[in-house]
Amino acid sequence: MSCARSLWLEPSGLLFGCQAADAVRAGDALPLAGGGGAAFALLRELGVGGAFVRAVEAPAAWSEVLDRLTARPPLAGLPGGMLVMGILNVTPDSFSDGGRTDPEAAIGAGRGLVAAGAGLVDVGGESTRPGGVAVTPADEIARVLPVVSRLAAEGVCVSVDTRHAATMAAVLEAGATVINDVSALADPGAAEIVAQAQAPVVLMHMRGTPQTMDAHAAYGDVMAEVLDELDAAIGRAVAAGVGRERIIVDPGIGFAKTAEHNLVLLRGLPALANLGCRVLLGVSRKGFVGAATGQARADRRAVGSIVAALPGLAFGDVILRVHDVAQTVEALRMWSALHGVVEGVIGPQGIGKFGK
């Protein structure tokens, strides 16, 4: 499956913190969109295989795309800076932490995620793991609504992981802030519901459904095709009335991708800046992490998951969707101290500056 070829650019030669600022001031690099103090010194056309050029000497024909790579407006409806999104599955069959179906236990777990430093709690009532069993919107609503209502009433910023329009309507009415949709608003009426609520929405890249996606993991150029297909999803959402300033994009690591596809996407992650939207990255405990580290148990993949998430830190406003919140926040503080980056992570006490 391939869309008409678009011009996508590949930023490379990344610098961070003080080095990035010095290189930009000296005219040797350009800032990477996201406001986190990253810059790129080299650039080439994605998928062509040509030589890198100095980013500051990019051809004039690239100027429109280059504008998106270097700056974009902040996302409406969420604070800036790096955000840690804690995963709260209220399901019997999620691949890593299924079995939490009691609302009171789930509410307590959500509070624990916030206490550990999560700025968002992502509540899910349907497992979207490969081959996961689909649930009806009614069942999904019954699972998540008590949790969403209580956490939202307590002031928690709640995201809901759903691909069903009926569930979106119910949870937004109950106080959810963000919709996180693995199908990129494919359900009829979903885009209109999100547009009317003026809610931030995550559009994830996936082919097929969770039940069929593994059969669609065939690409000529995985990065270019993911960009093409996410760009098309953005266009459909905007046409339905969703403000572009409320759209977050997710490359869909592990969804209709092989382990090698996942690694290619992570190596080239800064190219997502071509889309002009904030980025969410979800790699936590996934199978490719286990394959690379030799860790068969998903709940023991925290270290590998944190390392796999590091490419996302090219974006100073990245949203990291994780199971292991406390460990991730600790790693972000250390990474930030090393690079002299002062962007914050949103936690229960507001913005906590890394390294402080």
C-alpha positions in Angstrom: 0.0 0.0 0.0 1.6 3.3 -1.1 0.4 6.8 -1.5 1.5 9.3 -4.2 5.1 10.3 -3.5 5.5 13.5 -1.4 8.6 15.5 -0.6 9.8 14.5 2.8 13.1 15.6 4.3 15.4 13.7 6.7 17.0 15.8 9.4 20.3 14.4 10.6 23.4 15.4 12.5 21.4 16.1 15.7 22.8 18.4 18.4 21.2 19.1 21.8 21.2 21.7 24.5 24.1 24.2 24.5 25.8 22.6 21.5 22.6 23.0 19.5 22.1 26.6 20.6 25.7 27.5 19.7 25.5 25.8 16.3 22.2 27.6 15.4 23.8 31.0 16.5 26.8 30.3 14.4 24.7 29.5 11.3 25.8 25.8 11.2 22.5 24.2 12.1 18.7 24.7 12.2 16.4 24.2 15.2 14.2 21.1 15.2 10.5 21.8 15.8 9.3 20.9 19.3 11.0 23.6 21.4 13.4 21.3 23.2 16.7 22.8 22.2 17.6 20.2 19.5 19.0 21.2 16.2 20.0 19.4 13.0 23.1 20.1 10.9 22.4 17.9 7.9 19.5 17.2 5.6 18.6 15.1 2.6 15.5 14.1 0.7 13.9 11.0 2.3 13.8 7.9 0.2 16.0 9.1 -2.6 19.3 8.0 -1.1 21.2 11.2 -2.1 24.0 12.9 -0.3 23.4 15.0 2.8 23.6 18.7 2.4 24.2 21.3 5.1 20.8 22.1 6.5 21.5 25.9 6.3 22.2 25.5 2.6 19.1 23.5 1.7 17.7 24.1 -1.8 15.0 26.8 -2.1 12.6 24.1 -3.4 12.6 22.6 0.1 11.7 25.8 1.9 8.0 25.0 2.6 8.8 21.6 4.1 11.8 23.1 5.9 9.5 25.6 7.6 7.6 22.7 9.2 10.8 20.9 10.3 12.0 24.0 12.2 8.9 25.5 13.8 5.2 24.8 14.5 2.6 26.2 16.8 2.1 24.7 20.2 -0.6 22.0 20.7 -3.9 23.5 21.8 -5.3 21.9 25.0 -2.2 20.5 26.6 0.8 22.1 28.3 4.2 22.2 26.5 7.3 20.4 27.4 7.9 16.7 27.5 4.9 14.7 28.8 4.9 11.2 30.3 1.7 9.4 29.5 1.1 6.6 32.0 -0.7 3.5 30.6 -3.8 2.3 32.6 -5.4 -0.7 31.0 -8.8 -1.7 32.3 -8.8 -5.0 30.4 -8.5 -8.7 31.0 -6.2 -9.3 28.1 -3.7 -6.5 27.4 -0.3 -7.9 26.5 1.6 -6.6 29.5 -0.7 -5.6 32.3 -4.1 -7.1 31.5 -6.3 -8.3 34.3 -7.1 -5.0 36.0 -10.8 -4.8 35.6 -11.9 -3.6 39.1 -12.7 0.1 38.8 -11.5 1.0 42.3 -8.2 -0.8 41.7 -7.8 1.0 38.4 -8.5 4.4 39.9 -5.9 3.7 42.6 -3.4 2.7 39.9 -4.1 5.9 38.0 -3.4 7.9 41.1 -0.2 6.0 41.4 0.9 6.9 37.9 0.3 10.6 38.6 2.2 10.4 41.8 5.1 8.8 39.9 5.2 11.8 37.5 2.7 11.1 34.7 1.2 14.2 33.2 -1.4 12.2 31.4 -3.1 8.9 32.3 -4.2 6.9 29.2 -7.2 4.7 30.1 -7.9 1.8 27.7 -10.8 -0.7 27.8 -9.9 -2.8 24.7 -6.6 -4.6 24.0 -5.2 -3.5 20.7 -2.3 -6.0 20.8 -1.8 -8.1 17.7 -4.7 -10.6 17.5 -6.5 -8.9 20.5 -10.2 -9.7 20.9 -12.4 -6.8 19.8 -14.9 -5.5 22.3 -18.2 -3.7 21.7 -18.4 0.0 22.5 -20.9 -0.8 25.2 -18.5 -3.1 27.0 -15.6 -0.7 26.5 -17.7 2.2 28.0 -18.7 0.0 31.0 -15.0 -0.7 31.7 -13.5 2.8 31.3 -16.3 5.3 32.3 -16.1 4.9 36.1 -12.3 5.3 36.0 -12.3 8.3 33.6 -15.1 10.1 35.6 -13.4 9.7 38.9 -9.9 10.6 37.8 -11.1 13.6 35.8 -13.1 14.8 38.8 -9.9 14.6 40.8 -8.1 16.9 38.3 -6.1 14.2 36.5 -5.6 14.9 32.8 -7.1 11.8 31.2 -6.6 10.4 27.8 -8.7 7.5 26.5 -7.3 4.9 24.2 -10.3 4.0 22.0 -11.2 3.6 18.3 -15.0 3.7 18.9 -17.0 6.9 18.3 -19.6 6.0 20.9 -16.8 5.6 23.5 -15.3 8.9 22.5 -18.5 10.7 23.0 -19.1 9.1 26.4 -15.6 9.8 27.9 -15.4 13.3 26.6 -18.7 14.0 28.3 -17.2 12.5 31.5 -14.2 14.8 31.5 -11.6 13.1 29.4 -9.2 15.6 27.8 -7.5 13.6 25.0 -8.6 10.9 22.6 -5.9 8.4 21.6 -7.1 6.5 18.6 -5.0 3.7 17.0 -7.3 3.8 14.0 -6.8 7.6 13.4 -10.5 8.3 13.6 -11.6 5.6 11.2 -14.9 4.9 12.9 -17.8 6.8 11.3 -18.6 9.9 13.3 -15.4 9.8 15.3 -13.8 12.9 13.7 -16.9 14.9 14.1 -17.2 14.1 17.8 -13.6 15.1 18.4 -14.0 18.2 16.4 -17.2 19.3 18.3 -15.4 18.7 21.6 -12.3 20.6 20.4 -10.3 17.8 22.1 -6.6 17.1 21.3 -6.5 13.8 19.4 -3.7 11.2 18.7 -3.8 9.9 15.2 -1.7 6.7 15.1 -0.4 4.9 12.0 -1.8 1.4 11.6 -2.9 -0.7 8.7 -5.8 -3.1 9.0 -7.1 -3.8 12.5 -5.4 -5.2 15.6 -6.7 -8.6 14.4 -5.3 -8.3 10.8 -2.4 -5.8 11.0 0.4 -8.3 11.0 -0.6 -9.3 7.5 -0.1 -5.7 6.3 3.5 -5.2 7.5 5.0 -4.8 4.0 6.7 -1.6 2.9 9.0 -0.3 0.2 10.2 2.6 2.4 8.6 2.4 5.8 9.4 5.9 6.9 8.1 7.5 3.7 5.0 5.4 3.7 4.2 6.1 7.3 4.6 9.8 6.7 2.3 9.6 3.6 -0.4 7.7 5.4 -0.3 9.8 8.6 -0.4 12.9 6.3 -3.6 11.5 4.7 -5.1 10.8 8.1 -4.4 14.4 9.2 -6.0 15.7 6.0 -9.2 13.6 6.7 -9.4 14.8 10.3 -8.9 18.5 9.3 -11.6 18.1 6.6 -14.0 16.8 9.3 -13.4 19.9 11.4 -10.6 18.8 13.7 -8.2 21.7 14.1 -4.7 20.9 13.0 -3.4 22.6 16.1 -5.1 19.8 18.2 -3.6 16.9 16.3 -0.8 14.6 17.7 0.8 12.0 15.5 2.0 8.5 16.5 4.1 6.4 14.1 2.5 3.3 15.5 5.5 1.3 16.6 4.6 -2.4 16.6 1.4 -1.9 14.7 1.6 -3.5 11.2 5.4 -3.3 11.5 8.1 -5.9 11.9 10.9 -5.5 14.5 13.1 -4.1 11.8 10.5 -1.6 10.6 10.2 -0.4 14.2 14.0 0.1 14.4 14.1 2.0 11.1 11.3 4.3 12.3 13.1 5.0 15.6 16.4 5.7 13.9 14.8 8.2 11.6 12.2 9.6 14.1 13.1 13.3 13.6 11.5 13.0 10.1 8.1 13.0 11.8 8.6 16.8 12.1 7.6 16.9 8.4 4.0 16.6 9.5 4.0 19.8 11.5 2.3 18.1 14.5 3.3 17.1 18.1 4.6 13.6 18.4 3.5 10.7 20.7 5.9 7.7 20.9 4.8 4.4 22.4 7.5 1.7 22.6 6.9 0.5 26.2 7.4 -3.2 26.8 6.7 -4.1 23.1 7.8 -7.3 21.4 10.7 -5.7 19.4 12.2 -4.5 22.7 12.1 -8.1 24.0 13.6 -9.4 20.8 16.5 -6.9 20.9 17.2 -7.4 24.6 16.4 -11.1 25.0 13.9 -10.3 27.7 10.9 -12.6 27.2 8.8 -11.2 30.0 7.1 -7.9 29.0 7.0 -6.6 32.6 10.8 -6.8 32.8 11.5 -4.6 29.7 11.7 -1.2 31.4 15.4 -0.6 30.7 15.1 -1.6 27.0 11.9 0.4 26.7 13.5 3.6 28.1 16.4 3.3 25.7 14.0 2.7 22.8 12.2 5.9 23.7 15.3 8.1 23.7 14.9 9.0 20.0 11.7 10.8 20.9 13.7 13.3 23.0 14.7 15.0 19.8 11.3 16.7 20.2 11.2 18.9 23.3 7.4 18.4 23.5 7.3 14.7 22.9 4.6 12.6 24.7 6.0 9.3 25.9 3.4 6.6 26.5 4.8 4.2 29.1 4.1 1.6 31.7 7.1 2.4 33.9 6.5 6.0 34.8 8.9 6.6 37.7 11.8 5.0 35.8 11.1 7.0 32.7 10.9 10.3 34.6 14.2 9.5 36.3 15.8 8.7 32.9 14.5 11.9 31.4 16.0 14.0 34.2 19.3 12.3 33.7 19.2 12.8 29.9 18.3 16.4 30.3 21.1 17.1 32.8 23.6 15.6 30.4 22.4 17.7 27.5 21.7 20.9 29.4 18.0 20.9 28.4 15.6 22.7 30.7 12.3 21.6 29.3 10.1 20.1 32.0 8.1 17.0 32.5 4.6 17.5 33.7 3.8 15.7 36.9 1.6 16.1 39.9 3.3 19.3 41.1 3.2 20.9 37.6 6.3 21.4 35.5 9.4 19.9 37.2 12.6 21.0 35.5 14.8 18.2 34.6 18.1 17.9 36.4 16.9 20.2 39.2 
